[in-house]
C-alpha cells in the first residue's frame, strides 16, 4: 500500500468507530458485588428498590411526635425515639415523644411539632399552641421510594453518591459487568524510562525520548474510564518479533491492546508488520484528523489492536475522539461518570483546520464566558510537548474555518484562568 493511497483512504472517526464496533463484542460477564466495592463499574441489570422507603414514618425535624388531633394542647412526654433504631414507643391520647431528624416516629403519632415551636412546661410536659395537620414535618412510610421502583438503569457507571443512595434504601449488592481490560505497549528504539534526574536529562539532550505517551493515555483512562482496568504498560524496541511475542501472550488476558508508535504510512512500519505477524484483520488505516492521523486498527481473535501515534498530543486526541467511545461500547456504558471535561468556549482569533484537530488553547474567563485563545503555531506541533505547559485545554475543531467569536468545544486540561466559584463570587 503506497503512501499516496494511505493518505487518500483516511477514515472519518465516526466510520472508523462503527467499523470497530461491528467487529468486536462488549464485555458479557457480570456478577453481584457489594455496592461499596462497585464504584466505577457498570451496572449490568436495572437496580430496583427491595422495599418501600422509609419502611416506617420518620421525622423530618427535631421535635416532638404527637397525634394531630391533640394539637393545640398540653401533652405528657413519655420518652424519645432517636435515629438508629426501629420505633419502640406507642403514643396515646395526650402524649408526645421526643424525636430527632431521621428517626422513626412512635406508633400512634401522625405528626411532628418542631422543637422551637414547643414550650417546655416541666420535665414531663410540653405545650403546643398551634394545630398541626397530620403528616406535618415527617416522611410517611413509602413516601420517598416504592418497592420495585427503578433506582439505577443498566449501563450506569456507579459513583460514591450512588452508593450513598442505594445503601439508604437497603440495597447492599448490585449486578455489574467486569472491567474492560486494556494493555498498553509503547514501541520505539529511542524511548527510555526516566531514572535518576541527572542521567535522564543527559540522555534527553543526547537524543533519547522519555516514554510519556503510554502514561498520558493510561492517565486519561484512569481519570475518565473507571470501568477500564489497565493490565499493564510495557516499553519495547522496534522489533517485530519481540512486540508480537508480547502481544500474543497478553492478548488472552485483555480485551483491547493499545500500541503507541510505529504507525506511520509506510508498509514497513512496525504496526503493520505486527498485523501480518499476528494474522489480524485490518479495520482502518489512518484517521481523517490532524494530530492522530496515523491512528489505525486491526482485530485479532475478536479483539481490537489500536495503533496510536507516539506523540502524546496525537495519542490523546485519538483517545478522546475514538478510543473513549470504543471503551464505552465495550464496557456497556450508557451513562458514563465522570463525564469528559468538555466545555463550550468562544474563540478569540481564527483557526483554519484542513481536518479535525486538537488546538492547544489558553482559556480565560471573562464576562461570564470562557474565551479560547490559540497558542502560537510553534506550540501546536505534535512534537512540541512543551505546549502542554502553556495550554489550559484542547479545542476540538472540525474541518471548517473558524473565526473570532465562533463557538468551539474544548477538552479541559485545567480550570480557565480568572474563573471564580460562583458561590464565592460577591
C-alpha positions as CSV (number, residue, x, y, z in Angstrom):
1,X,0.0,0.0,0.0
2,X,1.6,3.2,-1.1
3,X,1.9,6.4,1.0
4,X,-0.4,8.2,-1.5
5,X,-3.1,5.6,-1.3
6,X,-2.8,5.7,2.5
7,X,-3.4,9.5,2.5
8,X,-6.4,9.1,0.2
9,X,-8.0,6.4,2.4
10,X,-8.1,8.3,5.7
11,X,-11.2,7.2,7.5
12,X,-13.5,9.6,9.3
13,X,-13.7,8.9,13.1
14,X,-17.4,8.1,13.1
15,X,-16.9,5.5,10.3
16,X,-13.8,4.0,12.0
17,X,-15.7,3.7,15.3
18,X,-18.7,1.9,13.7
19,X,-16.4,-0.4,11.8
20,X,-14.6,-1.4,15.0
21,X,-17.9,-1.8,16.9
22,X,-19.1,-4.1,14.2
23,X,-16.1,-6.5,14.7
24,X,-15.9,-6.6,18.5
25,X,-18.2,-7.5,21.3
26,X,-18.9,-5.8,24.5
27,X,-18.0,-7.5,27.8
28,X,-20.7,-10.0,28.7
29,X,-19.6,-11.3,32.1
30,X,-21.3,-9.8,35.1
31,X,-21.6,-10.7,38.8
32,X,-23.1,-9.4,42.1
33,X,-20.8,-7.3,44.3
34,X,-21.3,-5.3,47.5
35,X,-22.2,-1.7,46.5
36,X,-19.2,-0.3,48.3
37,X,-16.9,-2.4,46.0
38,X,-18.7,-1.4,42.8
39,X,-17.7,2.3,42.4
40,X,-16.6,2.9,38.8
41,X,-18.1,-0.4,37.5
42,X,-21.1,-0.6,35.1
43,X,-24.5,-1.7,36.3
44,X,-25.4,-4.8,34.4
45,X,-29.1,-5.1,35.2
46,X,-31.6,-2.4,36.4
47,X,-31.4,-2.0,40.2
48,X,-34.9,-1.9,41.8
49,X,-35.9,-0.9,45.3
50,X,-36.3,-4.0,47.5
51,X,-38.7,-2.3,50.0
52,X,-40.9,0.8,50.4
53,X,-38.8,3.6,51.9
54,X,-38.9,4.7,54.5
55,X,-40.3,1.5,56.0
56,X,-41.9,3.5,58.8
57,X,-42.9,7.1,59.1
58,X,-39.8,9.2,60.1
59,X,-39.3,12.6,61.4
60,X,-38.0,15.4,59.1
61,X,-37.3,17.6,62.0
62,X,-36.0,17.6,65.6
63,X,-39.1,18.0,67.8
64,X,-42.0,16.0,69.3
65,X,-44.1,13.3,67.7
66,X,-47.7,13.8,68.6
67,X,-51.3,13.0,67.4
68,X,-52.6,15.8,65.2
69,X,-55.9,15.7,67.0
70,X,-54.2,16.6,70.3
71,X,-52.9,19.9,68.9
72,X,-53.1,22.5,70.3
73,X,-52.8,21.2,73.8
74,X,-50.8,20.3,76.9
75,X,-49.1,16.9,76.3
76,X,-47.2,14.5,78.5
77,X,-43.7,13.4,77.2
78,X,-43.4,9.6,77.5
79,X,-39.9,9.0,76.0
80,X,-37.8,9.6,73.0
81,X,-37.1,7.9,69.6
82,X,-33.6,8.6,68.3
83,X,-32.1,7.9,64.9
84,X,-30.5,4.4,64.6
85,X,-33.3,2.1,65.8
86,X,-36.8,0.8,65.0
87,X,-39.7,2.6,66.7
88,X,-40.2,1.3,70.3
89,X,-42.9,3.6,71.8
90,X,-46.6,3.9,71.3
91,X,-48.3,7.4,71.6
92,X,-51.7,7.6,73.2
93,X,-54.1,10.5,73.6
94,X,-52.4,13.5,75.2
95,X,-49.0,12.0,74.8
96,X,-45.8,13.0,73.0
97,X,-42.3,11.6,72.4
98,X,-39.1,13.5,71.5
99,X,-37.7,12.6,68.1
100,X,-34.7,13.6,66.1
101,X,-34.4,14.2,62.3
102,X,-34.4,10.9,60.5
103,X,-35.7,8.9,63.5
104,X,-38.8,6.7,63.1
105,X,-41.8,8.2,64.9
106,X,-43.7,6.1,67.5
107,X,-46.8,4.1,66.7
108,X,-49.9,6.2,67.1
109,X,-48.2,9.5,66.2
110,X,-49.1,11.2,62.9
111,X,-47.3,14.5,63.0
112,X,-44.1,16.2,64.4
113,X,-44.0,19.6,66.1
114,X,-40.7,21.4,65.7
115,X,-38.8,21.7,68.9
116,X,-38.7,25.5,68.7
117,X,-42.5,25.7,68.4
118,X,-43.0,23.9,71.7
119,X,-43.0,25.4,75.2
120,X,-41.5,23.1,77.8
121,X,-43.6,23.3,81.0
122,X,-41.6,20.9,83.1
123,X,-39.5,17.7,82.7
124,X,-42.6,15.7,81.7
125,X,-44.9,18.1,79.9
126,X,-44.9,20.4,76.8
127,X,-47.4,23.0,75.5
128,X,-48.2,23.1,71.8
129,X,-50.0,26.3,71.0
130,X,-51.0,25.7,67.3
131,X,-52.8,23.0,65.4
132,X,-50.6,20.7,63.2
133,X,-52.3,18.7,60.5
134,X,-51.5,15.0,60.0
135,X,-48.2,14.5,58.2
136,X,-46.5,17.7,59.3
137,X,-42.7,17.6,59.4
138,X,-42.4,13.9,58.6
139,X,-41.9,11.5,55.7
140,X,-44.7,8.9,55.7
141,X,-43.9,5.2,55.1
142,X,-43.2,4.6,51.4
143,X,-43.4,8.3,50.5
144,X,-39.9,8.5,49.0
145,X,-39.4,5.2,47.2
146,X,-41.9,2.4,46.4
147,X,-40.8,-1.2,46.3
148,X,-39.9,-2.2,42.7
149,X,-39.0,1.4,41.7
150,X,-36.0,1.5,39.3
151,X,-33.2,3.2,41.1
152,X,-30.4,2.7,38.6
153,X,-30.6,1.7,34.9
154,X,-28.3,-0.8,33.4
155,X,-25.3,0.9,31.7
156,X,-24.8,3.4,34.5
157,X,-21.3,3.8,35.9
158,X,-21.7,3.6,39.7
159,X,-20.5,6.5,41.8
160,X,-19.9,7.1,45.5
161,X,-23.0,9.2,45.5
162,X,-25.0,6.2,44.1
163,X,-23.6,4.1,46.9
164,X,-25.0,6.6,49.5
165,X,-28.4,6.5,47.8
166,X,-28.5,2.7,47.4
167,X,-27.4,1.9,51.0
168,X,-30.1,4.3,52.3
169,X,-32.8,2.0,50.9
170,X,-31.1,-1.2,51.9
171,X,-29.6,-2.1,48.5
172,X,-26.3,-3.8,49.5
173,X,-25.4,-5.7,46.3
174,X,-25.5,-4.7,42.7
175,X,-25.0,-6.6,39.4
176,X,-22.0,-5.2,37.5
177,X,-20.1,-6.0,34.4
178,X,-16.4,-6.9,34.8
179,X,-14.0,-4.3,33.8
180,X,-12.7,-3.8,30.2
181,X,-9.1,-4.9,30.3
182,X,-6.6,-2.9,28.4
183,X,-2.9,-3.5,27.8
184,X,-0.6,-0.6,26.6
185,X,2.5,-1.3,24.5
186,X,4.9,1.6,23.8
187,X,7.4,1.0,21.0
188,X,10.5,2.8,19.9
189,X,14.3,2.4,19.9
190,X,14.6,6.0,21.0
191,X,12.4,5.6,24.1
192,X,13.7,5.3,27.7
193,X,12.1,5.2,31.1
194,X,13.2,8.0,33.4
195,X,15.6,7.0,36.1
196,X,18.0,9.4,38.0
197,X,17.2,13.0,37.2
198,X,20.7,14.0,36.1
199,X,21.2,10.9,33.9
200,X,17.7,11.3,32.3
201,X,18.4,14.9,31.5
202,X,21.7,13.9,29.9
203,X,20.0,11.2,27.8
204,X,17.3,13.6,26.6
205,X,19.9,16.1,25.4
206,X,21.7,13.3,23.6
207,X,18.6,12.5,21.6
208,X,16.7,9.9,23.7
209,X,12.9,10.4,24.3
210,X,11.3,9.7,27.6
211,X,8.3,7.3,27.1
212,X,5.4,9.5,28.2
213,X,2.8,8.7,25.6
214,X,1.8,5.5,27.5
215,X,1.5,7.5,30.7
216,X,-0.7,10.1,29.0
217,X,-3.2,7.5,27.7
218,X,-3.1,5.5,30.9
219,X,-3.7,8.7,32.9
220,X,-6.7,9.5,30.6
221,X,-8.3,6.1,31.2
222,X,-7.7,6.2,35.0
223,X,-9.4,9.6,35.2
224,X,-12.3,9.2,32.7
225,X,-12.9,5.4,32.2
226,X,-13.1,3.9,35.7
227,X,-14.8,0.8,34.2
228,X,-11.5,0.1,32.4
229,X,-8.6,-1.9,34.1
230,X,-5.2,-1.2,32.7
231,X,-3.5,-4.6,33.0
232,X,0.0,-3.3,32.2
233,X,2.1,-0.8,30.3
234,X,5.2,-2.2,28.5
235,X,8.1,-0.5,26.7
236,X,9.6,-2.4,23.8
237,X,12.1,-1.7,21.0
238,X,11.1,-1.6,17.3
239,X,11.5,-5.3,17.0
240,X,8.6,-7.1,15.3
241,X,9.2,-10.5,16.9
242,X,9.6,-9.0,20.4
243,X,6.4,-7.0,20.2
244,X,4.5,-9.8,18.6
245,X,5.7,-12.2,21.3
246,X,4.4,-9.8,24.0
247,X,1.1,-9.2,22.3
248,X,0.5,-12.9,21.8
249,X,1.0,-13.5,25.5
250,X,-1.1,-10.6,26.7
251,X,-4.0,-10.9,24.3
252,X,-5.7,-13.8,26.1
253,X,-5.7,-11.7,29.3
254,X,-7.2,-8.5,27.9
255,X,-10.0,-7.1,25.7
256,X,-8.0,-4.3,24.0
257,X,-4.4,-3.7,23.1
258,X,-3.2,-0.1,22.6
259,X,0.1,0.2,20.7
260,X,1.9,3.6,20.6
261,X,4.5,4.3,17.9
262,X,5.3,2.6,14.6
263,X,2.1,3.7,13.0
264,X,3.4,5.7,10.1
265,X,2.2,5.4,6.5
266,X,4.9,3.1,5.2
267,X,4.2,-0.6,4.9
268,X,7.4,-1.3,6.8
269,X,6.2,0.4,9.9
270,X,6.1,-1.9,12.9
271,X,2.3,-1.7,13.5
272,X,1.5,-3.2,10.1
273,X,4.3,-5.8,10.3
274,X,2.5,-6.9,13.5
275,X,-0.8,-7.1,11.7
276,X,0.7,-9.6,9.3
277,X,2.6,-11.5,12.0
278,X,-0.5,-11.8,14.3
279,X,-2.9,-12.6,11.5
280,X,-5.1,-9.5,12.2
281,X,-8.0,-8.2,10.1
282,X,-7.3,-4.6,9.1
283,X,-10.3,-2.4,10.1
284,X,-8.9,1.1,9.0
285,X,-5.6,2.6,8.3
286,X,-5.3,6.3,9.2
287,X,-7.9,8.7,10.6
288,X,-9.3,11.8,8.9
289,X,-7.7,14.1,11.5
290,X,-4.7,16.1,12.1
291,X,-2.9,15.1,15.3
292,X,-3.5,11.4,15.4
293,X,-3.7,10.8,11.6
294,X,-1.7,7.5,11.8
295,X,-4.2,6.0,14.2
296,X,-5.1,2.6,12.8
297,X,-6.7,-0.6,14.0
298,X,-7.0,-4.3,13.2
299,X,-8.8,-7.1,15.0
300,X,-7.1,-10.3,16.3
301,X,-9.2,-13.1,17.6
302,X,-12.1,-10.7,18.0
303,X,-10.1,-8.2,20.0
304,X,-9.1,-4.7,18.7
305,X,-5.5,-3.8,18.5
306,X,-5.4,0.0,18.1
307,X,-2.2,1.8,16.9
308,X,-1.7,5.3,18.3
309,X,0.8,7.9,17.4
310,X,3.9,8.0,19.5
311,X,3.3,11.7,20.2
312,X,1.3,12.4,23.4
313,X,-0.9,15.1,21.9
314,X,-1.8,12.9,18.9
315,X,-2.4,9.9,21.0
316,X,-4.6,11.9,23.4
317,X,-6.6,13.3,20.5
318,X,-7.3,9.7,19.3
319,X,-8.2,8.7,22.8
320,X,-10.8,11.4,23.1
321,X,-12.4,11.0,19.7
322,X,-12.1,7.3,19.0
323,X,-10.8,5.1,21.9
324,X,-13.1,6.6,24.6
325,X,-16.3,5.8,22.7
326,X,-14.9,2.4,21.8
327,X,-14.3,1.7,25.5
328,X,-17.8,2.9,26.3
329,X,-19.2,0.4,23.8
330,X,-17.1,-2.5,25.1
331,X,-18.0,-1.7,28.7
332,X,-21.7,-1.5,28.0
333,X,-21.7,2.1,29.3
334,X,-24.7,4.2,28.6
335,X,-24.2,6.8,31.3
336,X,-20.5,7.4,32.0
337,X,-19.1,9.0,35.1
338,X,-17.1,11.1,35.4
339,X,-18.1,12.9,32.2
340,X,-15.4,14.1,29.9
341,X,-14.4,17.7,30.8
342,X,-15.9,19.3,27.7
343,X,-17.0,22.9,27.7
344,X,-18.1,25.4,25.1
345,X,-15.8,28.4,24.6
346,X,-15.8,31.5,22.4
347,X,-12.8,31.6,20.1
348,X,-10.5,34.6,20.1
349,X,-8.6,34.5,16.8
350,X,-9.0,32.3,13.8
351,X,-8.5,28.7,13.0
352,X,-8.4,27.2,9.5
353,X,-8.1,23.4,10.1
354,X,-7.9,21.2,7.0
355,X,-9.2,18.2,9.1
356,X,-10.5,17.8,12.6
357,X,-7.7,18.5,15.0
358,X,-6.8,19.5,18.6
359,X,-5.7,23.1,19.0
360,X,-3.9,23.9,22.2
361,X,-5.6,27.0,23.8
362,X,-5.3,29.3,26.8
363,X,-8.6,29.7,28.5
364,X,-9.7,33.0,30.2
365,X,-13.0,33.6,32.0
366,X,-14.4,37.0,31.0
367,X,-17.9,38.4,31.4
368,X,-19.3,35.0,32.3
369,X,-17.8,33.4,29.2
370,X,-14.9,31.1,28.6
371,X,-12.6,32.6,25.9
372,X,-10.3,30.2,24.0
373,X,-7.0,31.8,22.8
374,X,-5.0,29.5,20.4
375,X,-1.3,29.2,21.3
376,X,1.4,30.2,18.9
377,X,1.9,27.8,16.0
378,X,5.2,26.6,17.3
379,X,3.4,25.1,20.3
380,X,0.8,23.4,18.1
381,X,3.2,20.9,16.6
382,X,2.6,17.3,17.6
383,X,6.3,17.1,18.6
384,X,6.1,20.1,20.9
385,X,5.0,18.6,24.2
386,X,6.2,21.7,25.9
387,X,2.9,23.3,24.6
388,X,1.0,21.4,27.2
389,X,2.7,23.6,29.8
390,X,1.1,26.7,28.3
391,X,-2.3,25.2,27.4
392,X,-5.4,25.1,29.5
393,X,-7.4,23.0,27.1
394,X,-7.6,21.4,23.6
395,X,-10.1,23.0,21.2
396,X,-11.6,20.1,19.2
397,X,-12.2,21.5,15.8
398,X,-14.0,20.2,12.7
399,X,-12.6,20.7,9.2
400,X,-14.3,24.1,8.7
401,X,-12.6,27.5,9.2
402,X,-13.4,29.2,12.5
403,X,-13.4,33.0,13.0
404,X,-13.3,35.2,16.1
405,X,-16.5,34.8,18.2
406,X,-17.3,31.3,16.9
407,X,-18.1,28.6,19.5
408,X,-15.7,25.7,19.9
409,X,-15.8,22.6,22.1
410,X,-12.8,22.4,24.5
411,X,-11.4,19.5,26.4
412,X,-10.3,20.9,29.7
413,X,-6.8,20.4,30.9
414,X,-7.0,23.0,33.6
415,X,-9.6,25.4,35.1
416,X,-9.9,28.6,32.9
417,X,-7.8,31.5,34.2
418,X,-9.9,34.0,36.2
419,X,-12.7,31.6,36.9
420,X,-14.2,32.0,40.3
421,X,-16.5,29.6,42.1
422,X,-20.0,31.2,41.6
423,X,-21.0,30.7,45.3
424,X,-17.9,32.6,46.4
425,X,-18.4,35.5,43.9
426,X,-19.7,38.7,45.6
